[in-house]
């Protein structure tokens, strides 16, 4: 067998091997980003309910010493109906989690209650710690890397990676995966990445495709023109960003005397 034929035979026997190095390169870039900032135009299209549009501010930064999460982050969002105010936010750093939604802020601290930051549930249905379940945290590069790696290593998924293609007029690389359970497709995911930086440009998730409760999630990323600058995420820093929320809706400040004319 000549060398060319031998290489061709190997490629046919392992069609995914040709893409493995490209996926590895993307995963390395997603996990290695030091300071990340973007705005996400996020749409949830549902067959049984009204569609919902969110505008989400994304910020994450490397936290190599943190064993609880792949990064520290601040996420804040508003819907079309609340464009003048923050509808909610969640932030995590160094074992401290702050969540605001529904006009009430909750906070969790590993030093006080470590159990809530650890995995629970069963092997078949594990529940990650609360810092891994922050609303919209799955949009961050570090969490996308986890999602892709899980799909690649899960036998229920079939996947493909295209290192160089064009989507909506943009040169990008694309990762697609399809999850099948008991012969039924229950999840389809698509991620498009910048060819140079490997940062996400677009994502689409189909949950329960073809079913009555089908849900489509679309996310388009918009990046600032200037190089982002990240400061350490601390309680004081969050208080300066969300002063009204910390003053009125924190457990220690949530009193009737502080809430005149509030719902």
C-alpha positions in Angstrom: 0.0 0.0 0.0 1.5 3.4 -1.0 1.7 6.2 1.5 -1.1 8.3 -0.1 -3.5 5.4 0.0 -2.6 4.5 3.6 -3.3 8.1 4.7 -6.6 8.1 2.9 -7.6 4.8 4.6 -6.8 6.2 8.0 -8.9 9.3 7.3 -11.9 7.2 6.3 -11.5 4.9 9.3 -11.6 7.8 11.7 -13.5 10.7 10.0 -13.6 12.8 13.2 -9.9 12.6 13.7 -9.4 15.2 11.0 -11.4 17.7 13.1 -10.0 16.9 16.5 -7.1 19.3 16.4 -9.4 22.1 15.3 -11.8 21.5 18.2 -8.9 21.4 20.6 -7.7 24.7 19.4 -11.1 26.3 19.9 -11.4 24.8 23.4 -8.0 26.1 24.4 -8.9 29.6 23.3 -12.3 29.6 25.0 -10.8 28.4 28.3 -7.7 30.6 28.1 -9.4 34.0 27.6 -8.2 36.3 30.4 -10.7 39.1 30.1 -14.0 38.7 28.2 -16.7 41.3 27.5 -19.6 41.1 25.0 -23.3 41.9 24.6 -25.6 39.1 23.6 -28.8 39.5 21.6 -30.7 36.5 22.9 -34.0 35.2 21.6 -36.1 32.4 23.0 -38.7 31.1 20.5 -41.3 28.8 22.0 -44.2 26.9 20.4 -46.4 27.0 23.4 -45.6 30.5 24.9 -44.8 33.9 23.7 -41.3 34.6 22.4 -38.9 36.4 24.7 -36.0 38.7 23.7 -33.1 39.6 26.1 -30.2 41.9 25.9 -27.4 40.5 28.1 -24.2 42.0 29.2 -21.5 39.3 29.5 -18.2 39.6 31.4 -15.9 36.9 32.6 -12.3 36.7 33.6 -9.8 33.9 34.3 -9.7 32.4 37.8 -7.0 29.7 37.6 -6.9 29.1 41.3 -10.7 28.6 41.6 -11.6 24.9 41.7 -15.4 25.6 41.8 -15.9 27.3 38.4 -14.0 27.8 35.1 -14.0 31.6 35.5 -15.4 34.5 37.5 -18.3 36.4 35.9 -20.9 39.1 35.9 -24.0 38.7 33.8 -26.8 41.3 33.7 -29.9 41.4 31.5 -33.1 43.1 30.6 -36.0 42.2 28.3 -37.8 44.3 25.8 -40.2 45.3 28.5 -37.4 46.6 30.9 -35.0 48.4 28.6 -34.5 51.2 31.1 -33.4 49.0 34.1 -31.7 45.8 35.0 -34.2 43.0 35.1 -31.7 40.7 36.7 -28.0 39.8 37.3 -25.9 37.1 38.6 -22.2 37.3 39.6 -19.7 34.7 40.8 -16.2 35.0 42.1 -14.0 33.2 44.5 -16.7 31.1 46.2 -19.3 34.0 46.4 -22.5 34.1 44.3 -25.0 36.9 44.0 -28.3 36.6 42.2 -30.9 39.3 41.6 -34.2 38.6 39.9 -37.9 39.1 40.9 -37.1 42.2 43.0 -35.0 40.1 45.5 -31.3 39.5 45.8 -29.9 36.2 47.1 -26.3 35.6 48.0 -24.4 32.4 48.6 -21.0 32.0 50.2 -18.9 28.9 50.1 -17.5 29.6 53.5 -21.0 29.5 55.0 -22.6 26.8 52.9 -20.2 24.8 50.8 -22.8 22.1 49.9 -24.7 24.4 47.5 -21.5 24.9 45.4 -20.9 21.1 45.0 -22.4 18.6 42.6 -25.5 16.8 43.8 -28.1 14.5 42.4 -27.4 11.1 40.8 -24.9 9.9 38.3 -27.6 9.7 35.7 -28.9 13.2 36.5 -26.2 15.2 38.2 -26.9 18.7 39.4 -23.9 21.1 39.2 -23.2 23.6 41.9 -25.1 26.9 41.9 -22.1 28.8 40.4 -22.3 26.6 37.4 -26.0 27.3 36.9 -26.0 31.1 36.9 -28.6 32.3 34.4 -27.0 32.8 31.0 -23.6 31.6 32.2 -23.7 29.0 29.5 -23.1 31.9 27.0 -19.6 32.6 28.3 -16.6 31.1 26.4 -15.4 29.0 29.3 -18.9 27.4 29.7 -19.2 26.9 26.0 -16.0 25.0 26.1 -17.5 22.7 28.7 -20.6 22.1 26.6 -18.6 21.2 23.5 -16.3 18.9 25.4 -19.3 17.2 27.0 -20.8 16.7 23.6 -17.6 15.3 22.1 -17.2 12.8 24.9 -20.9 11.8 25.2 -21.9 8.7 23.2 -25.4 10.1 22.8 -24.1 12.9 20.6 -23.0 12.9 17.0 -21.0 16.0 16.1 -18.9 17.7 13.4 -16.5 20.6 13.3 -15.9 22.7 10.2 -12.8 24.7 10.6 -13.4 27.2 7.8 -16.8 28.2 6.4 -19.0 31.3 5.9 -22.1 32.1 8.0 -24.1 35.2 7.3 -21.2 36.6 5.3 -18.6 36.0 8.1 -15.6 33.7 7.9 -15.9 31.4 10.9 -15.5 27.9 12.2 -18.6 25.9 13.2 -19.3 23.2 15.7 -22.5 21.2 15.4 -23.9 18.4 17.6 -27.0 16.4 17.8 -28.2 14.5 20.9 -30.3 11.3 20.5 -32.0 9.5 23.3 -34.0 6.3 22.7 -34.0 7.0 19.0 -35.4 10.6 19.4 -33.4 13.7 18.7 -33.8 15.8 21.9 -31.2 18.6 21.4 -29.3 20.2 18.5 -26.6 22.8 19.0 -24.6 25.0 16.7 -21.7 27.3 17.6 -20.0 29.7 15.2 -16.6 31.1 16.2 -14.3 33.8 14.9 -11.6 32.2 12.8 -8.8 34.2 14.4 -9.7 34.6 18.1 -12.1 31.6 18.3 -14.5 33.7 20.4 -18.2 32.9 19.8 -20.1 34.8 17.1 -23.4 33.0 17.1 -25.2 30.0 18.7 -28.4 28.2 18.1 -29.9 25.5 20.3 -33.0 23.4 19.5 -34.5 21.7 22.4 -37.1 18.9 21.7 -37.0 19.6 17.9 -40.3 18.6 16.2 -42.1 18.2 19.5 -45.1 20.2 20.7 -42.8 21.8 23.4 -40.1 22.7 20.9 -37.9 25.6 21.9 -35.3 27.5 19.8 -32.7 29.7 21.4 -30.7 32.1 19.2 -27.8 34.1 20.5 -25.8 36.7 18.6 -22.6 38.2 20.1 -21.6 41.9 19.8 -18.1 42.9 20.8 -16.8 46.3 22.0 -14.4 48.1 19.7 -11.9 48.7 22.5 -9.9 46.1 24.3 -11.9 45.1 27.5 -10.6 45.8 30.9 -11.6 43.6 33.8 -11.4 44.5 37.5 -11.4 41.8 40.3 -15.1 40.9 41.0 -15.7 41.8 44.7 -18.7 42.6 46.8 -17.7 46.3 46.8 -17.3 46.3 43.0 -20.8 44.8 42.5 -22.2 47.3 45.0 -20.8 50.1 42.8 -22.3 48.7 39.7 -25.7 47.9 41.2 -26.0 50.4 44.1 -29.8 50.5 44.0 -30.1 46.8 44.2 -27.6 46.3 47.0 -29.2 49.2 49.0 -32.8 47.9 48.7 -33.0 44.2 47.8 -30.2 42.6 49.8 -31.3 40.4 52.6 -29.7 42.7 55.2 -31.4 45.8 53.6 -34.7 44.2 52.4 -37.1 45.9 54.9 -40.5 47.5 54.5 -39.1 50.9 55.4 -36.7 50.8 52.5 -39.4 49.9 49.9 -42.0 52.7 49.7 -44.1 52.5 46.5 -42.4 49.2 45.5 -44.4 46.2 44.3 
